Amino acid sequence: MLNNKKLRIAALVLGASAAVMSAPSFAQRGGCWGDGPMGGRYAEGRFAERMKMHQQRLHDALKLTPQQEGAWTKFQESHPFAGNAKRPDPVDFSTLTAPERAEKMLEWQKQHQEAMSQHVAAMKDFYAQLTPEQKKTFDEQTQWGRQGRRGPAGGPPPQK
């Protein structure tokens, strides 16, 4: 009986200390509106640095010719998360009604879709100028998903 009581007390103390230690992480509110730890500013800080490093690695791996450089530049500048991307004006959502918030979200989605359409068009123009070997490299280097010990997110690549 005494051991069971000590075990319960130890579990209670451990659980309470874990809750206290994790409290600061729950205190950070945030999201896409610029009020959280990410600040809603993907074009700034570490994200922009990593994006530039990825672009440079891709550029180096493609071994572009001088004739392809113009299309590469246009492709890079068209990226929606590039530093020159047009950001929506911040809005205090607490002052808007539910329908107004929904309309604002829809407006932002339309702006993002237009930016992505321009980016895809620039990508197609750039891709058309690549050699078959460069296309293969581009396809491999621009796959979506996390790359880890097991390959792309979702498990190992399918066997051929």
PyMOL commands that set and color helices and strands:
alter all, ss='L'
color gray80, all
select helices_A, chain A and resi 2-27+45-62+66-77+93-95+98-128+132-141
alter helices_A, ss='H'
color red, helices_A
select strands_A, chain A and resi 147-148+151-152
alter strands_A, ss='S'
color yellow, strands_A
deselect
rebuild
show_as cartoon
